[in-house]
Every structure is written in C-alpha cells, then in structure tokens.
Amino acid sequence: MGVSTTYLSKTEVQELLKVSSFGMWRLPRQHKDFPAPEKHPRHRSHDPEPAAPVWDGTALYVWAADTPEFRHRGALLRRPVPGQRQAGRHLGYRDTPYGPATDWHTAIGVIRMLHTTDSGAASSAAVDLAGEFNREVVTVCALYGDIGHSGPALVAADTAQPGIEYEAQWGIVADLVGQSLPWWPGLLRRPEVIRQWRPGAAAVVADVPVEARETVLRTAARNPVFSTAACTALTNLANQIRNQRVDGVASEIKIFGDHATRLQTRMVVAAQHDEASHPLDVLDEEDDDILATGWREIGAGSQPDAVAATDVALGYDPDLLPYGRFTDVRAGEGGIAERWSRRLAVCDPTAAHATLAEGKQVEAFFTDPLTGMPVVRTRNDGDNGPMWLFYAPLSLPADCGDLVSAILYDTVWITTANGQVHPAPCTPGDHLWWGDGWGDRPSEAAHVVNQLLDNPTCRISLSDHWSKAPAGLTALFNEEHRRGTELTRAELLHARMKPASRR
C-alpha cells in the first residue's frame, strides 16, 4: 500500500488555497518551493488538445501545511500540533466498509484510525464521511504497512479534502491523543479482536485464523479413502502451513514491538496470538519416505479431495510430489513428440492429470508407462492447435542404456541406447531451453545433459547449475538451433570438453 496520487487542475488548486487567478500567478514567484505543475500522466501524445498543467495533490496539500500563509488550508496532521490542549480520549470501536476502526477525540477533532492496509482506504472512508456531512471526524488514518520513525507508518485523508491522501506520523497522532496507540498484527486485525481492546488493558489473546489451504488439507485427511501414509502427508503439510502462519504473526509482533521499544514510540501491541498450541508437530527428515509414499498416492487419486490437496501441494512445495517441471509441446506435427506419444497408455484422470488440465479443453488422459508421468492431450482450439501437457520426469527409467542424443523440440528430449525417447528430466522449479536468453544462458539444460552422459538413470539435481554446468555444453545449448535439431552423444561429449572461452 502507498499514498494514492491525486492530480489537481489549476481551478482545483485555486479552490484549495482560496486564491484568484492573479494570486495563482504570484504563488511560484512568492514561494520558491511551490510545487511545479506537471503533465498529466494519462494525457496521450496524439490527443488534439495540449495537456493542461496539473499539480500533485499530495505535494501541494503538504506544501500548504508547511507554509504559514496557507497552513489552515493544508494537511491537518502535517500542521504544528496545538500547544495548550487536553488529553484525548478513546471513543471506542467502529465498523466501517473499509475495515475495523477506532475513534479518538483530540484537540483538533475526532481522528478515525482504520486498521487496514488496503490501498485507498483512508481516502474512500473520508469521502463517505464528507458526503454524510460529518461534523466530528476531521481525518481518517489507515496503516501504510511499514514502520515509520515514530511508529507504524500511516496514510491520512482529511474530510475537508477527502480525495487527497498524504503520509502522517504515528507520533503526531499519539501526541494529539495523549497516550500510546494500539497496533494489531495483520492476521489479528479483525473486528471481534479489535472491539475487545480498551486503553490500559492487556493484549487480547486471539487465535490466528485458519487459512483456506489448511482447511483443504485437513478436510482431505479425514477422507477414509486415503491410507495412513496419505493422511500423514496431508496433516503434516497442514501443520507446516499453520506453523508458518503463526510464525508470521509472531515475527510481525517482534519487529514492530522491538521498534517501539528501541525508539520509545508510543505504540502498544494490542493483540497476541495464542502460544499455548504452537507449534504443531511436523515430521523430521527421516520420515521423508512416508511423506513421499503419501503424496504419490494422493497425486494418483481420483477423489475431489485428492485434486484439491495436490493443487495445494504444488503451490506450496512442488518437491513434495514425484513430478518434475510442467511442460507443454505442440502435438500433431510428427517428430520426436509423436514418437514418444506412441507408447503412452490411455487412462482415467487422476489428481495430477487434473492439475495439468486445469482450464483446458481435454481430448484424452494418458500415463507414460516407463516413467509413470501423467500426460494430457488438449483439443485443437483453433489457435495453438492440440498440445501435449505433462510433467517432466525426475529421472529416466532403469536399464534405459546410455544417452544417445539430445533433441531440441519445445523442450529437451533424450534418446537412449534401448531405443526409447524421453522428455529430459527436470526438477519442478527449473526449466529446460536453448538459444539466446537475452543474457540468461541455458545452463539448466547443459547441467542435465552433463549428468545423464555419466549416469543416465541418476536423480537429477539442478542446484548451482550456473556454476556446475560445463562451459562448452552451455555454449552449445546457447546457440540458436533449429527446432528439431538432434545433438549426438559425440557432439555433446566433444562440447563438454571445450574450455570456457576467454573474453
């Protein structure tokens, strides 16, 4: 979130500052720091009418507050704080369309604190109040989402000029209120939590709300169709997501709380997560085999719960599932992809197929019998034609024989000594390509081929591929090869023996 930009025309500037056309002409001559006009960013160069000058509303409004002659026209919370004043008081909680709020009576009027970081919330709330002919609330503050020098950063909009937002200081508001102001971490910034707070009270202890992904996983774990291993995998990921969510709240509280203590800002943490039930138990690395077995079953399942859980796992950590990089290649053109497709077996769709086919018109579902990878063939949509959608394998099957060649056809393909062809193995977070990458060299493909030349059935690793891939192989894949080019084993071995070129 940030301060939304408002542009004012010359007429609107005159209305804001209450000056005539002549007074407007004099302003930059009397005040060297008067904001300069600018061209409206939405004006198009081919418009027949020249662009009328506009002023940045925030810059102008803050300038007015800093200029004695126009201070009474400027941003309310950027003006000097009144000297003789009584301590403000808490007026309680308010429900608003823009989020939960608390009102504070001060010497300059009522300040409404919106406990949200939604962009434009301060201005929208101020516009509503102005339209209701509000006589009490003089300014609305929303959270910027960051930390300022005197406390959480604020965005403010005055009801006198509700369309203009500006940055405000937490410390200024606290001085006007006469006490420390409450702050809630993001996930506890909820009406039922905020309305419990009173000045001087201890922090409210509240549960961190459950996230949708966690609900999906726990619902699936209760499905009796899944084995113990699958339920363990589902519960373990749900616990991980839960712990991460609660840890995020704890971290936010620590960051803002430590800042307040270090700089002695007038801020109190108004809500605390319930620490009694945290963290939830998660499995250790020695249980990886159980998790792998569970996720393999889930990905192969056909239940709606399996589909939903597989989708969550792929979004959270694709390494949980036994699938490599999502890949798509054009179908129906002959060549290496059609040769590969002849061995595919038609099957009923699984959860893994569903994640491949999401949003696509599907012609059929397949499984590669040699690698177990799910494959989808889409219908001809008239634009791109039919496509093969699949996950790259993580390794080639046992007894495939040596790598014979690499073929470049939308991705990298491998032919082996036993006469088979496979999409080259690839980890979920990487991709295989060739040609000029505008400065990014195809070291992933080079590193995969380098490993397969020595051990065609190894489990592929792409960690530090940019430093581990042989320079000669990387240079070979960096060339602009014609689609369908076949690089023989001899060419690949020769390339990886070449030293890095000197520059």
N, C-alpha and C positions, 0 to 999 in steps of 0.2 A: 504494500500500500504506500501511497505518497500523497502529496498535495495535488489535487486536480487543478489543471490550468484553466483559467477563465480569461478571455480577451475582451477588453472594453473598447468601444468606439470613442471617438472624440466627444460626442454628445454625452455618453455614459460617464466619461471622466469628468466632464463639466458638472454633471448632476451629482456625482460622488463628492467632489470637492466644493461644490456650490460656487463656481466661478463662471464669469461670462466668457465669450469668445476672446475678448481682449485679454482677460485675466489668464486664459489658457495660453495665449501667445506669450505672455510675460513669464510664465512659470519656469521654462528652462533658462531664461535669462536671469531670473532672480535666484534660482536654486540650481546650482551646477550638478547636484546629484539627482535631479528629477529624472525618473525613468524615461529612456528614449523610446519613441514609437518603433514598431517593427511591422514587417509584412505578415499578414495573417497566414499561418501555415497551410490553411486549406484553400488558399487562393491559387487557382491554376494559371499557368503562364499564358495559356491560349484564351483566357477569358477576355472578352472585348473591352470590359471596363477595367481601368487601372485599379490596383489594390489600394483601398483606403487604409490609412495607418491605424493600427490598433495598439493597445497597451496591455502588458501583462497585468492582470487584475491583482494578483497576489503581490507583485513587486510594488505596484502603485499604492495598495492599501497599507502595506508595511511602511513604505516611504512616508505616507501621511502620518502614521503613528509616531514616527521618529522626527517629524518636522513640527516645531511648536505652533506655527501658524495654522496647520491643518490637523493637529493631533486629535481634536474632537471628531474628526471625520475618518480617522484611521482605525486599524485593527485594535480591538478592545484590549486583548491580552498582550499587546506589544506596547501599550502606553505605560507610563510610570505608574507604579502601584500607589493608590491613595495613602496618604500619611496617617492621619488620625482615623482609626476605624475599629469597630468592634469585631470580635472573633465571629467567624461564620458558624453556621450550624447545618447539620445533616438533615435534609428534608425527606430522606427515605428513598425507597426503590421505585422505579418506574418501568413499566412495559412499554416498548416502542416498536414500531415496524422495522427499525433498523438495529435492534438488539437491546439487551438489558441495559438500564441506565440508573444512575443515582443523581439526585439533585442536591445542590449545596447553595444555601443562601449566603451571599457575601456583600461587601460594601458597594460593589458595582452592580448588583442584581443577582439573579439565580444563574448559576453555571450548571449545565447538564453534562455529566460525564457518561458518554456512550462507551460501553465495554465491548468494543468490536474493532477489528482491523479492516473491515470491509471498505473498499475504495469508494469515496464519495459520500460516506455515511453522514459525516458531520454536516456537509452542505445540504444533503437531502432532508435531514432532520430539521435544520434551521429554516429551510424553505417552507416546510409544513407548519412550523411554529409561526412564521411570519404570515402565512396565509390564514392562520386561525386568529390573527390579530392578538397574538400572545402579548401579555403585558409584564410577564415575570422573567422568563428565561431570556437572558441577554446574549448568551453564547453557548454553543454546543462543542464539546471536545470529544474526539474519538482517538483511539490508540493508533500510533504510527506503526507499531510492531517492533520497534527498535528501542535502544536505550539512549536517552539524551544525557547531558551533563548533570541535570538536576533531578533525573528520574526517567521513567518511561517517556518516550517521545510522543508528542501529541499533535494532532491536526485539529484546528479550530475553525468554526464558521459562526460569525455573529448574526443574530436575527435581524440586525439593521441592514446588513449586506449579505444575505444568506447564500448568494451564488459564489462568493469568494472564499476560498479556503486558504489558510496560512498555518505555518508551524508555530506552536505555542510551547511554553516551558512548564513542565510539571511543577517546578519550584514556585513559579508565579501563582499558579492556581492554589498550591498548598499555602502560600503566604496569605492569599485572599481568604481562604477557608480558615486559616489559623490552626491547622493541625495536619498530621500526616494523612495522606490519601490512600485508600485501599487499592490494591492491584491484584488481579486474578490471573493465573496462568491460562493459556488459551483453552485447553480442554475442560477446565473447570469454570470457564466464563459462561455459566449457564444461569437462567433466571432462578431456578429453585435453589441454587447455591448463593447467588448474589443477594437475594432478598433476605437471607438469614443474617447478613452481617450488620453489625452496629458499631459505632465508634467505641474503641476501648475493648471490644470483645476479642477473644482468642480466634485464631484462624479456624474457619469452618473445615471440618474433615469430610471429604466427599470422595465418592468412587469415581474413578476415571471411566467415562462412558465406553461401552463396548463398540468396537469398530465392526463394520459390515463383513470384512474378510474373516474376522474371528468367528462371527456368528455362522457364516457359511461352513467353516471347518468343523465347528462343534456340532452343528446340525448333521453333517455328514458322518461324524464319528459315532453318532447314535444310531446310524442305519445298520440294522442287523445283517445286511448282505455282506458287509466288509469283515475281513479276517482281523485277528488281534493285531497283526503287524500293520495293516492298513489303518486301523483305529489309532494305534500308537503314533503312526506318522502324522495323521490328521491332528491329533491332540497336541503333539509336540510342536507343530508349526503354529497352532492356535496360541499355545503358551508363549512361543517366541514373539509373536506379533503383540500379544498382551504385554509382555515384559518390555518390549521396545517402546510401546505407547506410554506406559507408566514411567519408564526411564526418561522419556522425552519431557514429561511434566516435571519430574524431579530436577532434570538439568535446567529447565527454564526457571524454576524457582531458585535454584542455586545461583544462576547467572544474574538474575535481577536482584535477588536478595543480597548477594555479595557486593554488587554495585552500590546498592543503597547503603550498606554498612560502610564500605570503603569511602564513599564520598559524603556520608552522613546526609543523604537525601531524605526528604520527608515522605517516605513510602512504607507501607506495611503490606506484607503478603497476607491476603485476606482468606485464602483457602489452601488447604494442604491435602494431597492425595492420601488415601488410607494405606499406610505402610505395613499393616499387620499381615496382609495376604500377598505380599510381594517380596521377592519374585516367585513366580510359578516354576515348578521343576521342569527342566528340559534335559534331553538325553545327552550323554557325552559322546566323544568321537568313536569310542569303542562300540557304540551301538549303531554305527553307520550302516551296517549290513541289514539290520532290522528296518531302518528307515528306507533304504533302497528297495527292499522287498515290498514294503508297504506302498511306496509311491509307484512302483512298477505295476502293482495290482490296481491301484486307483486309475492310472493312466489307461489301463486296458479295460476298465469297467465301462458299462453302458448305462448306469444309473444317472439320472439328473444330478444327484449329489456328487458323483464322480466327475462329471463335467465341470460343475461349479468349483470343486476343490482343485482340479487340475488347472483351471484358469487362474485361481488364486496363487497356486504354487509357481506357475510360470511367470507371473507378475512379480512375485516376491523374490524367488531364487530359482531360476531355471535349472541350476545344477542339481536340484532335488530329483528331477525326472531324468530317465535314461535316454534323453533326446539331445541331439546337437542343434545347430543353428537352423531356424526356419529358412527354407529355400523355396524359390519358385522358378520354374523354367517353362518355356513355351513348348506346347505339345503339338503333335500332328505335323512336324516338319522333317521327320526322318532323323537320321544322325544318331548320336550317342544316347540321347534321352529315350528315343524309341527302342533302341536295342536293350537298354536297361528295363524299360517298361514291360517287355515281353515276358519277364519272369515274375512280375507282380501277381499276387493272388487276390481275387475279389473277396471282400469280407464285409460283415456288418460293421457299422461305425462304432468306434469306441470314444472315450472321453478325449483321447489325443487327437482322433480324427475331427472331433467337434471343434477343438481349438484351431486346427488348421483351416477348417471350412467356414469359420465364423464370417458371416456377411457375404458369402459367395454362393453362386448357383452351382450345385454339385451334380456331376454326372455319375460318379461312382467312387467307392471307397476300396482301398487296397492295403495289403501288407507286403513288405519286401521279405520273402521267406528266409533270406540269408542274413539279414541284419535285424529283422523284427521291426523296422521303422514303419510308422503309419504313412500312408500316401493318399492324396485326394486328387482326382481329376475334375476340373471345373468344366462347365458348359461353355460353348462358344458364345460370348456376349456381344459379338459383332465388332468390338474394338480391338481387344488384345488377342482374341481367339482363345481356344481352350488352354489351360495351364495345368502343369503338374505342381502340386504343393506337397512338400514333405519336410521332415526334419532330417538333417544330415546325421549319419551315424557317428557315434563317438569313437568307434574303431572298426576295422574291417574284420570279417569273419575268419576264424582259424582255418588253416590249411588252404588259404587262398593263393599261396605262392608269391613269388617276388613281384614287386611293382614293375610293369612292363612299359607303361606310358602314362602321361597325364594329358587329358583332352580338355580344351577350354571352350565350354559351351554353356553360357549363362552362369555357370559356376565351374569349379574344377572337378573333373571326373578322373577316376583311376581305373586302368585296366590291369589285370593281374595274370600271372602265369597259368592259372587254371581256366583262362578264357572268360572270366567274369568281368563285369564293369560295375563300378560303384560310384555314387557321389562321394567325393573326398570327405574323410572325417573332419569334423569341426566342432569346437566347443560352443555352447549356447550363446556366449557373449561376444563371439567374433564372427568374421565373415571372410569368405574366400573370393578373391577377384584378381584381375590382372590389368595391366595397362597403366597409363599415366593417371595418377590420382591427385593431380594438382598439388604436388609436393608430398603427398602421402604415398609411400611406396608399399607394394603388396607383400610385405614380409610375412604375413599370416600364411599365404599360400606357399611361399618358399619354405617356411619352417615346417609345415605339414608334410610337404613332399620330401624334405630332408629326413624327417623321422621315418617315413614309410620306405625310403630307399634302404635304410638299415634294418628296419623291423616292420614289415607290412601289417602286422596284427597288433601293434602297440596301441595303448590307450593314449590318444593324442593330448598333448599339453601345448598351450599357446602362451604360457607365461613368459614374459620378456622376449617375445618373438622378434621385436625390433632389434634386439642386440644379439640374439642367438641364431637367427636365420643366416645362412651363408650368403655373403655379399654377391657371389656370382649367380646364385639361384634367384635372389631378389632382383638383380638386374635383368635376368631373363624374363621373369614374370612382369617386370615393369615395362617391357616392350609392348607396343600396340599390335598384338597378334590378331589375325583374322579369326572371327568366331568359327569354332570347329577345328582350330589348329591342334595337331597332335604332337606332343613333345616326347620323343622316345627316351627310354632309360639311358641310352648312351648320351643323348643330348643333356639330360638332367645331371648325370654324373659329371660330364665334362664341365657344365656350367658351375657346379658347386666347388670345383677345384680351382676356379679362377679367383685370384686375389681381388680385394677391393680396389677399385680404380682410384688413382691418386688425382687430387684436384689442385 
